[in-house]
Amino acid sequence: MPGVPGVLDEDAVRATGEWIASVQKPSGEIPWFTGGHTDPWDHVESAMGLTVAGQWEAARRAFGFLRDTQRADGSWPIKWQDGEVADADTDTNFCAYIAVGLWHHHLVTGARDFLESMWPTVRRALDLVLTHQGPQGQMWWGSSPRGFCDEALITGSSSIHHALRCGVAIAEELGESAPEWDLAADRLGHALRAHPELFTPKTEFSMDWFYPVLTGVMVGEQAQQRIDARWGDFVVDGLGIRCVDHRPWVTGAETCEFVLALEAAGRHEQALEQFTNMQHLREADGSYWTGLVFADGKRWPVELSTWTGAVVLLAADALSRTTPGNEIFRYVADHTMQRLRSRPGDPATCEGDTAADCASGASPNVGPVDGASRNGASREAAEGAVGEARPSEYSVR
């Protein structure tokens, strides 16, 4: 059981895992909060928290829920409410994240039989995601019966990059082959590093800032520069980080995801400080409030969210290096660094003049090696935090 001395002991970690499990439904579904809706991404994040806290059977029920509800094309609906589909469209990042959750579960538990049983689910999901890759390597965030949404987002695409790398790791562990996932991750990673013009900017959101570092897309000096460039815009002394740069609102999940990004970038002391700072959101039963409007000291939204508690546990594990899954984010960053070092050129440069040039393999950072899209349903409650009308599309993941 992870523990962060002086901040969060093992009993506190255990209590948070038990609280997440208490919200889980008999079907294995884990809603955002009791009575709330469920989306596939945050459901997986909650399952990962259960895994860290030793709630392995509950975590497997959560993955089983996704196995049982996967559609024939490999996708899941964006949103369930009270056991019914509330939004039937497809979000590519929501579909991809199961690969991260399952690889993490395997690293922690070593349960190869369970990983094998879930392999067909992962295979269908990531194959579905690849049908959404654009011509320059970007990833369209979603689709519906009306067709593809030809918009790519930095946060969601970064998370898909992470999921594809985890999917390749699962395939290799099981003696399977997935070179197309490897190639897709190469092309997507290069697009994110070198061609920001391919992605719709969502610069007001902190996730757009740190997700390329969190998910192992940007490494080395590029990662350090990205973190430093907007530190003052998002970090609030003693409280955590803002979700939106112009709102007096800190959120626990974004803060702990930023902790994981700092760990991936080798900035442990800053990661520990941010983890310590966000603990004001904790309740005695181990649950965590989603956020705090620090301008007036009010919790907002007024909900105790499962995925916030889950990422607290993931951050505690990364900081303490306790379970074998503690490196689930760092290892992709290390993989990217090794891969880029094996080729000429800086990770943020491109031999082609435009992104279109890269599509034909012009860049040394694109293509096979050794022969080988929160737009959608995520955390949509944001902008109302300080009383202003929120936009219809909050999510950047």
Order of alpha helices (4+ residues) and beta strands (2+ residues): alpha-alpha-alpha-beta-beta-beta-alpha-alpha-alpha-beta-beta-alpha-alpha-alpha-alpha-alpha-beta-beta-beta-alpha-alpha-beta-beta-alpha-alpha-alpha
